[in-house]
Amino acid sequence: MRCEGLLPNHLKPLPDELLTSWLVRLAHANGAKLHSFCAYYWPRTTFSWIRDADRNCPPQVLDKLLQLTATPLEQAFATTLGSYEGWLSERVPPSGTCRWILQIGRETRTRRLPGQQYCPRCLRSGIPYYRRHWRLAFSTACIHHQILLFDRCARCGEPVSFHKFDYSSNKHLNEIQATVCFACKFDLREADQLGSLSLSAKEIDFQQTIYGALEAGWISFPKGRITYSTQFFDGLHLILGLLCSRATAGYKLFSHMLGETGLLPLPLPLRTAAGSFEVLAVEERFRLLCMAQTLLENWPKRFTDTCRDVGISSSYVLSSRVQAPFWLADPVREYLYRRHYEPTHEEWKSAKTFLEKSGSAALPATVAALLGKAPITRRKFAARTRPSNR
């Protein structure tokens, strides 16, 4: 690799570091503010903070970073959310909504949605930087410190916008930290001191299972069968969509599972018209994942039994615009499909004979009622009760 034009401090990405976090460290390590640094190396037509820079990263930006830092392409690309393509879902589009990617809801450079999560204890440990997996909707817990992640400033409640922390700051760059809230200047590393939720071993194990599937590209589920990670995540997202749906059937399932998981004392999650899991707050996503974890236990019996208890049919489960993966669709069709019963020729004939022997009129309507069917015409009745030619 040619190393022309290396930055004086050509820092490499840290393990699982997010692209924007890496840019922040690079800029400050070389004595520049973040936006001045980016404007110098990339014109606005190439790189813009108005978009989600971690998803919409043009190839020219990565090419320049390779030149400035002598970082291998694979390592640099791994800082972007696009690197999850083929592992998290079949496609990670550079813009618009995307399953499992938290939305940040930009308005100019201001983030309106809590799409950037963080663990205050991770930020306190060594060099503070933001992890790539903190942008994923199913990332609700830190498996190292076993606490719930934060998705807002613990003091003022504003979404995390670490890319704006050096705006209009007269402080020396060495005194500016990417862990400071842009709105109220609170140090996010101290967020857990204002209160944090510790998690049980069961909840941490489920989070580790999800991370393991994403890292390996497959998961042993269900019953020891190998399932590709994209198919597992597609099915899990469908179940979560049912739980946060505004439809009556989805709300019945949610209310039932609220009691099953012992989360009754907690407030109800935000109900979304489209069942969008990605726009919910971290506490709400955590509760829904606990419900999904319970539904996945003893698969598929727990799920299908619960659906029958609350009156959910196979057509409702499989009505999503996204095709359900085989591990979910097969048991749903097998155990939840309500087949319409159609009496055989012999049953129609026996019902007619029974009515005649009991002294009742064997009319088409009475025979159909005896068999639990809607009234039929005389022509159809005659066809179903006449002797078979076989």
N, C-alpha and C positions, 0 to 999 in steps of 0.2 A: 504493500500500500504506500502510495506517495504521501509524504508528511509535510508538503509545502503549505505554508500559511497556518501553521499550528498556533493556537492561542497560547499565551504565556502560561496560563493555568488551564490546561486542556483536560478538565475533569471528565471521567467516564461515568456512565449511569450506575447508580447503586442498585443492589438487587431489587427487582420489581419496581423500580422508580418510574414515575409518570413523566411523560415528555415535558410538560410545562414546569414541573418541579426541577427537572434537569436544567432547563433553560434558565430558571431563576438562579440556580447555583453557579452556572457558567457565567452569567452576566456579572454577578457580584464578586466572583472570584477574580474577574478581570477588570474590576474597578468601574463598572458601568451599571446604570439602572436598567432594569429589565426591558422596558419599552424602547429606550434609546439603543440598547444592544440589538434588539430585533429589527428596529428600523434601519440600522446601519447595514446589517448583513442581508436583510430581506425587504424589498419594497412592499408597500401595502397590497399591491396586486398579487403578491406571492404568499404572504403570511398576514393573517388578520386575527386580532383578539376578539373581534365581534362574533366570530364563529367559535365553535367548540374546537379549540386547537388540538386537543388530544385525540379527537376523532378525525378531524379534517386537516390532516397534515400533508401538504403537497410534497411530491418527491424531491423538489428542489431544496426544500428545507432540510430533509434528511441528508441529501447529497452534500450540502454545505456543512452540516454538522460532522459528517465523516471527515471532511477536509480539515475542519477546525480542531477536531479532537482526536483524530486517528482512531476512531471507534469502529469496530467491525459493523457492517450493515445489519447483520442479524441482531446484534445487541442494541443498536440504535432503533431499529424497527420495533423491537420488543417493548419500547417505552410507550408506544401508541396503542390506542384501543383497537385499532384495525388489526393488530396482531392476534386478537382473539378469534378472528374469522377462521371457521373450520374446527374450532374447539368449543366455543360458546354457542355459536349459531352458524348456519351455512354462509351467511353474509352479514357483514357489519357495514352498513351504509355510512358515508362520510357526513351525512346531514339527515335531518328528520328524526322521527322516532325510531328506536331500535330496541328490540327485546333485550332486557337485562342491563342495558347501559342507562345509568341515571341521567336524567335530563337536568340541565342547568338553567334553562329558561332565560336566555340572554336578552337583554334590552340594551343596545350599544355594548359597552363593556361591563355592564352590571349584571350579576347573576341574580335571578329572581327565584329559582328553585334550589333546594338543598341537594345539589348533585355531587358535591365534593365532601366525602366523609373523612374522618381521621380518628386515630386513637391517640389521646394525649400522652399516654405512657410510651408509645412508640416514638413520638416526636421528642420525648425527653431522653430517649436512649440513643446516645451517640449523635451522629450528624442528623439533624432534623430534615426529613424529606417526606414527600407524599407518595404513597404506594399506588400502583396501577390498579390493584384489585379493590381499592377503596371506592372506585367509580362504578362498581358492579352492584346491582340491586339486591342480589342475594347475600352480599357481604354486609352483615349486620353486627358481627361480633369480631373481636380480636382474639384469635385462638391462642396467642402467646400470653396475653394478660387477662384473658377470660372476662372481659367486660364488654358491654354494648358500645358500639362505635357512636361517635357524635357526628351530626350532619349540619350543625349550626354553631354559631358562637354561643357558648354557655352563658354569657352575660347578656348580650343584647338580642340574640336570636337571629342575627343576620346570616345568610348563607356564606360559606367560606369562599373568599376571593383572594387567595394568596398572591395572585398575579398583580394585584393593585396596591399592595402594601407600601410600595416605595413612591407612590404618587405624591407629589408636592411635599416630599419630606426633605428637610434641611439637615437631617442627621447624616453622619458619615456612614458609608455603606456597611462598614463592619459592625455598626450598631443597629442596623435594620435586620429584622428577623422575618422570615416567611411564615412564622407561626403566630404573628400578631394579627388580630382582627382589624380589617381596614376601617370598619365603622366606629368601633369604640376603643381600639388599641389594647384590647384584652389579650393576654398571652394564652393561646389555645392549649399550650402544654399544661396549663393549670386547670383545665376544664373539669377533670375528674374530681378535683378538690371541692367543686360546687355540687357534687353528687354524681354517682355513676351506678349503673345496674350490673351487679355481678351475675354470671350465668352458671347454670348447672352443668355437670359433666355430660349429660345427655344432649343438651343444646350445643355444647362445644363439639361433641362427636359428630353431630349432623353437619355442622359448619365445616369440619375437617373432611367429611365425606364428599361434600360438594366441591371443595377446593381440590381434593384428590382426583375427582372425575375431570375437572377442568385441566389439571396439570398432566394427567396421563392420557386424556383423550378417550377414555372408556371407563365403565363402571360395571362391577359385578352385580347386576340388578335386572330383573328380579330372579330370585331363587337360583343364584349362581350363574345366570346367563349373562354373557358379555353384551353390553349395550354401548353403542358409541355415545360420547358425551353430548354431542349435538342433539341426539334423539332423547337422551335423558332430560336435558334442559328444556327441550320443547314440551315434553310431557309435564314436567314440574311447573312450567310457566302456565300451561293450560289449567292445571289444578288451582294454582294461585289466582288465575283469572276468574275461575268459578267462585272462589272465596271472596273476592273483592268486587264481584259483579253487583250492579244495582238491581238486577232482575229479581223477581220474587223467589225463584228456586235457588239462586245463588245466595240470597240473604238468609233463606232457611238453613242452607248448609253452613253458612258462617255462624249463625246463632247457635246451631247445634254443636259445632266444634268449639265455640267459645266456652260452653259448659264442659265439654269433654276434656279440654286442655287446662281447666282450672283458671282461666283468665277473666272470669266474670267481674272481679273488682276493677279491672282496667277499663278505660273508656273505649267506646267503639271506634274502629278505624275510620278514616275518611272514606266515604263511599264515592266511587268514581263511575261516571256514566259508561265509560268504555272499559271499565275493569282494568285500568292501567296501573300495574304494580309499580312501575318505575317512578311515578310522581308522588308516591306516598313517603311519609317521614320514616326515619329509621325504626322508631318504636313500633309503628304500624306494620312495617314490613317484617319485623322480628316476630310479632304476634301471628301474622299470617303464615310465616315459615314454620312456626311451632305447630300450627294446625295441619299444614301440609305434611310435616314429619309424622304426625300421628296417623294421618290417612295412608301414608306409605308403609306403615307397620303391618306385618303379616299380609303383604300384598298378594292378591288383590282383594282378599276377603274383607278387610277393614273398610276399604274404600267403597266397594260395591254394596256392602251391608248398610253403610251410612247413607249412601245415595238412595237406596230403597226406603230407608226409614224416613227420609225427608221428602220422598216423592220425586226424585230426580230420575229422568229417563235417559236412555242411551242417546236419543236424538239431541237432547239438550247438552249433554257432555261433549258430543262430537259435532256440535253446530258451529264451532269456531272456524274462522276464515283460514286458520292454519291447520293443515292436516295433522291429526293426532298420530304419534308414533305407535308402532306395533305393540309395544309393551303396555300401553294404555288402551289402545283401541280394541285389541283382542278380548280382554276380560270384560270390557264395557259392553261389547256386542253379545258376549256369551251370557253374562249374568244380568244385564239391565235391559236388554232388548225385549219389549213386550209384544210377543207374537200374537196375532189375532187367531183365535181358535176357530176352526171350520169343521163342523161335524161331518163324519163320513156318511156314505150312502146307507150303510147298515144302521147307523145311529138315527138317521131320519126315519127309516122304515120301522125301527123298533119303537120310536116315540109315537108314531102314528098308530101302530098296533096296540100299544099300551093305552092310549086314549080311547080307542075303539072298545077294548075289553073293559075299561072302567066306566063305560057308558057316556063318555064325553064326546062332543063333536070334534072329530079330527080335522079341524079346519087348518089351513096353512098358518094362520096367525097363532093358534093355540099350540100347534106343534113347534113352531119357531120359538115361542115363549118358553115352552118346556125345555128346549135346548139352550136357552139363554141367547137367542139370536133375534134380530129385528124382524118384523113381519116381512114376508116375501110374497110375490105374485103367485097365482094359481099355476101358471105355466112352469115357473121354476120349481114349485112344490111338487108338481107331477113328475118332473124330470128327476128330482132327488129321491122320490119314493117308489118309482116304478122298478120292476125287477131288472137286475143287471143282465146284459147280454152275454156276459162272460160265463 
